Each structure stands twice: as C-alpha cells, then as structure tokens.
Amino acid sequence: MNLPGKVAVVTGVGAGIGAAVADIFAAAGARIVGLECNAQALDRTARRVAGNPGELHPICAYVSSEQSVGLAFQKSQRDTTPSTFW
C-alpha cells in the first residue's frame, strides 16, 4: 500500500484495530488524524508510529460527543493540509 499525500481519520488509535490501522497507514506514508479518548494510549501510539514515513496528528477526542468530534475536525484542518481525505 502506498499512501503519501493521503490523510486518514482513524478512531480508537490507542489500542486494538485503530492502533493497527494507524501503524499500517503510517508505514504506508499517510498522514493520520488519530482520535483517541485516552491521552496516555494516544501518546503511546504517537511515539510508536513516529519512525514511519507517515505522520500521526494525535487528537484527544470522544467520538460519542458531537462537540468533541467537531473540535477534533477543526483542529485537524488547522494541523494538516490534505490533498485527499481517505
């Protein structure tokens, strides 16, 4: 998989499937907007994927909260300049 220039929004990046997707996408060169409600787990994922060609833009957010998700997307738009959201 080759994803340079792509931006992926991934929820639950702190553990499980979300963390695995973040690892795979980062290895493929994507910019990842990583949402996670657990700040420690989010930090662990950010440190783990740091050596990959892609990059993680970690955002602490609760996906069950419309306001939290809205703020997360505002932040992601400021922090990334995506050519394509994927």
GROMACS elastic network, one bead per residue, 0.5 to 0.9 nm:
[ bonds ]
;  ai    aj funct       b0    kb
    1    24     6  0.87418   500
    1    25     6  0.82772   500
    1    27     6  0.88662   500
    1    28     6  0.58026   500
    1    29     6  0.89152   500
    2    25     6  0.86342   500
    2    27     6  0.87859   500
    2    28     6  0.50533   500
    2    29     6  0.66342   500
    2    30     6  0.80614   500
    3     6     6  0.54559   500
    3     7     6  0.82482   500
    3    25     6  0.72163   500
    3    26     6  0.85378   500
    3    27     6  0.88848   500
    3    28     6  0.53177   500
    3    29     6  0.51194   500
    3    31     6  0.83739   500
    3    54     6  0.83357   500
    4     7     6  0.84364   500
    4    28     6  0.70519   500
    4    30     6  0.51263   500
    4    31     6  0.76013   500
    4    53     6  0.83868   500
    4    54     6  0.72825   500
    5    29     6  0.76624   500
    5    30     6  0.63865   500
    5    31     6  0.72083   500
    5    82     6  0.68595   500
    5    83     6  0.59107   500
    5    84     6  0.68984   500
    6    29     6  0.79911   500
    6    30     6  0.52231   500
    6    31     6  0.61956   500
    6    32     6  0.84188   500
    6    82     6  0.65581   500
    6    83     6  0.62923   500
    6    84     6  0.50785   500
    6    85     6  0.60334   500
    6    86     6  0.63561   500
    7    30     6  0.57471   500
    7    32     6  0.56025   500
    7    33     6  0.71556   500
    7    80     6  0.82391   500
    7    81     6  0.86950   500
    7    82     6  0.58111   500
    7    83     6  0.74916   500
    7    84     6  0.59966   500
    7    86     6  0.58005   500
    8    22     6  0.87679   500
    8    25     6  0.78821   500
    8    30     6  0.68714   500
    8    31     6  0.63674   500
    8    33     6  0.61134   500
    8    34     6  0.82413   500
    8    84     6  0.85671   500
    8    85     6  0.58543   500
    8    86     6  0.50653   500
    9    31     6  0.86815   500
    9    32     6  0.58261   500
    9    34     6  0.60763   500
    9    35     6  0.75373   500
    9    85     6  0.77364   500
    9    86     6  0.75058   500
   10    13     6  0.64355   500
   10    18     6  0.62705   500
   10    19     6  0.85337   500
   10    21     6  0.74197   500
   10    22     6  0.68873   500
   10    32     6  0.68260   500
   10    33     6  0.61983   500
   10    34     6  0.50613   500
   10    35     6  0.61571   500
   10    36     6  0.87721   500
   11    14     6  0.85378   500
   11    18     6  0.58947   500
   11    19     6  0.86412   500
   11    33     6  0.83638   500
   11    34     6  0.59818   500
   11    36     6  0.61402   500
   11    61     6  0.89846   500
   11    63     6  0.76365   500
   12    15     6  0.64500   500
   12    16     6  0.76934   500
   12    17     6  0.76234   500
   12    19     6  0.68079   500
   12    34     6  0.74519   500
   12    35     6  0.58993   500
   12    37     6  0.76031   500
   12    38     6  0.88443   500
   12    42     6  0.85626   500
   12    63     6  0.88374   500
   13    16     6  0.75799   500
   13    17     6  0.76298   500
   13    20     6  0.76786   500
   13    21     6  0.77058   500
   13    22     6  0.63369   500
   13    34     6  0.57787   500
   13    35     6  0.61794   500
   13    36     6  0.57327   500
   13    41     6  0.78313   500
   13    42     6  0.65349   500
   13    45     6  0.67838   500
   13    46     6  0.89665   500
   13    58     6  0.86808   500
   14    18     6  0.68403   500
   14    19     6  0.54778   500
   14    34     6  0.86154   500
   14    35     6  0.82680   500
   14    36     6  0.59785   500
   14    37     6  0.82690   500
   14    38     6  0.70173   500
   14    39     6  0.83672   500
   14    40     6  0.80613   500
   14    43     6  0.79683   500
   14    44     6  0.72386   500
   14    45     6  0.58751   500
   14    46     6  0.88514   500
   15    18     6  0.61116   500
   15    20     6  0.75649   500
   15    41     6  0.70551   500
   15    42     6  0.85835   500
   15    45     6  0.80540   500
   16    19     6  0.54338   500
   16    20     6  0.63122   500
   16    21     6  0.87517   500
   17    20     6  0.50079   500
   17    21     6  0.60664   500
   17    22     6  0.85453   500
   18    21     6  0.51398   500
   18    22     6  0.61897   500
   18    23     6  0.86753   500
   18    34     6  0.85412   500
   19    22     6  0.50664   500
   19    23     6  0.62429   500
   19    24     6  0.87343   500
   19    34     6  0.89718   500
   19    45     6  0.68109   500
   20    23     6  0.50837   500
   20    24     6  0.62552   500
   20    25     6  0.86149   500
   21    24     6  0.51274   500
   21    25     6  0.60058   500
   21    26     6  0.83518   500
   22    25     6  0.52356   500
   22    26     6  0.58827   500
   22    27     6  0.84252   500
   22    32     6  0.68941   500
   22    34     6  0.74675   500
   22    45     6  0.81108   500
   22    49     6  0.76447   500
   22    56     6  0.78580   500
   23    26     6  0.52386   500
   23    27     6  0.61267   500
   23    28     6  0.86418   500
   23    45     6  0.83200   500
   23    48     6  0.81041   500
   23    49     6  0.60576   500
   23    52     6  0.83066   500
   24    27     6  0.51715   500
   24    28     6  0.62883   500
   24    29     6  0.88910   500
   25    29     6  0.63888   500
   25    30     6  0.54229   500
   25    31     6  0.78397   500
   25    32     6  0.73610   500
   25    54     6  0.71199   500
   25    55     6  0.89587   500
   26    29     6  0.51182   500
   26    30     6  0.53183   500
   26    31     6  0.68857   500
   26    32     6  0.70796   500
   26    49     6  0.64361   500
   26    50     6  0.84183   500
   26    51     6  0.88713   500
   26    52     6  0.56866   500
   26    53     6  0.62355   500
   26    55     6  0.59523   500
   26    56     6  0.72512   500
   27    30     6  0.76175   500
   27    49     6  0.78694   500
   27    51     6  0.86790   500
   27    52     6  0.51339   500
   27    53     6  0.58185   500
   27    54     6  0.60955   500
   27    55     6  0.89649   500
   28    52     6  0.80759   500
   28    53     6  0.68631   500
   28    54     6  0.65627   500
   29    52     6  0.72438   500
   29    55     6  0.72850   500
   30    53     6  0.77006   500
   30    55     6  0.66064   500
   30    56     6  0.84018   500
   31    54     6  0.53992   500
   31    56     6  0.59241   500
   31    57     6  0.73571   500
   31    80     6  0.79936   500
   31    82     6  0.81712   500
   32    54     6  0.75302   500
   32    55     6  0.61167   500
   32    57     6  0.58941   500
   32    58     6  0.80182   500
   33    55     6  0.87164   500
   33    56     6  0.60777   500
   33    58     6  0.61483   500
   33    59     6  0.71311   500
   33    72     6  0.88450   500
   33    73     6  0.87209   500
   33    76     6  0.65104   500
   33    80     6  0.84704   500
   34    42     6  0.79184   500
   34    46     6  0.87356   500
   34    56     6  0.63897   500
   34    57     6  0.59233   500
   34    59     6  0.59199   500
   34    60     6  0.82171   500
   35    42     6  0.78059   500
   35    57     6  0.86425   500
   35    58     6  0.63191   500
   35    59     6  0.50748   500
   35    60     6  0.58005   500
   35    61     6  0.57294   500
   35    62     6  0.77946   500
   35    63     6  0.78506   500
   35    69     6  0.87046   500
   35    72     6  0.77749   500
   36    39     6  0.70284   500
   36    41     6  0.76063   500
   36    42     6  0.58874   500
   36    58     6  0.77804   500
   36    59     6  0.65858   500
   36    60     6  0.51118   500
   36    61     6  0.55555   500
   36    62     6  0.68515   500
   36    63     6  0.81135   500
   37    41     6  0.83858   500
   37    42     6  0.77338   500
   37    59     6  0.83253   500
   37    60     6  0.51333   500
   37    62     6  0.51902   500
   37    63     6  0.79609   500
   38    41     6  0.53955   500
   38    42     6  0.61292   500
   38    43     6  0.86850   500
   38    60     6  0.69212   500
   38    61     6  0.83340   500
   38    62     6  0.89498   500
   39    43     6  0.61463   500
   39    44     6  0.86957   500
   39    59     6  0.85911   500
   39    60     6  0.60860   500
   39    61     6  0.89976   500
   40    43     6  0.50916   500
   40    44     6  0.62788   500
   40    45     6  0.87543   500
   41    44     6  0.50627   500
   41    45     6  0.63041   500
   41    46     6  0.86297   500
   42    45     6  0.52410   500
   42    46     6  0.61890   500
   42    47     6  0.87264   500
   42    58     6  0.65766   500
   42    59     6  0.77968   500
   42    60     6  0.72416   500
   43    46     6  0.50155   500
   43    47     6  0.62115   500
   43    48     6  0.85643   500
   43    58     6  0.77036   500
   44    47     6  0.52391   500
   44    48     6  0.61316   500
   44    49     6  0.88005   500
   45    49     6  0.61977   500
   45    50     6  0.84479   500
   45    56     6  0.85977   500
   45    58     6  0.86158   500
   46    49     6  0.55416   500
   46    50     6  0.60871   500
   46    55     6  0.85316   500
   46    56     6  0.62215   500
   46    57     6  0.79518   500
   46    58     6  0.67137   500
   47    50     6  0.52732   500
   47    51     6  0.81289   500
   48    51     6  0.72066   500
   48    52     6  0.86955   500
   49    52     6  0.56176   500
   49    53     6  0.88175   500
   49    54     6  0.79798   500
   49    55     6  0.72724   500
   49    56     6  0.71832   500
   50    53     6  0.82531   500
   50    54     6  0.80154   500
   50    55     6  0.66538   500
   50    56     6  0.74508   500
   51    54     6  0.83749   500
   51    55     6  0.86416   500
   52    55     6  0.70729   500
   57    76     6  0.74470   500
   57    79     6  0.74922   500
   57    80     6  0.80624   500
   59    72     6  0.64106   500
   59    75     6  0.80553   500
   59    76     6  0.80658   500
   60    68     6  0.87503   500
   60    72     6  0.77820   500
   61    64     6  0.88352   500
   61    65     6  0.81824   500
   61    68     6  0.55517   500
   61    69     6  0.63801   500
   61    71     6  0.83092   500
   61    72     6  0.64926   500
   62    65     6  0.55660   500
   62    66     6  0.83379   500
   62    67     6  0.88283   500
   62    68     6  0.57766   500
   62    69     6  0.67341   500
   63    66     6  0.70274   500
   63    67     6  0.89817   500
   63    68     6  0.68196   500
   63    69     6  0.57325   500
   64    68     6  0.80259   500
   64    69     6  0.79929   500
   65    68     6  0.51642   500
   65    69     6  0.62718   500
   65    70     6  0.85645   500
   66    69     6  0.52073   500
   66    70     6  0.60689   500
   66    71     6  0.86463   500
   67    70     6  0.50502   500
   67    71     6  0.62122   500
   67    72     6  0.85611   500
   68    71     6  0.52137   500
   68    72     6  0.61458   500
   68    73     6  0.87609   500
   69    73     6  0.62351   500
   69    74     6  0.86391   500
   70    73     6  0.52582   500
   70    74     6  0.63066   500
   70    75     6  0.87089   500
   71    74     6  0.50470   500
   71    75     6  0.61969   500
   71    76     6  0.85739   500
   72    75     6  0.51262   500
   72    76     6  0.61030   500
   72    77     6  0.86614   500
   73    77     6  0.61184   500
   73    78     6  0.86292   500
   74    77     6  0.52596   500
   74    78     6  0.64816   500
   74    79     6  0.87960   500
   75    78     6  0.51369   500
   75    79     6  0.61330   500
   75    80     6  0.85568   500
   76    79     6  0.50181   500
   76    80     6  0.58151   500
   76    81     6  0.86604   500
   77    80     6  0.54847   500
   77    81     6  0.67470   500
   77    82     6  0.81243   500
   78    81     6  0.75569   500
   81    84     6  0.89371   500
   82    85     6  0.63834   500
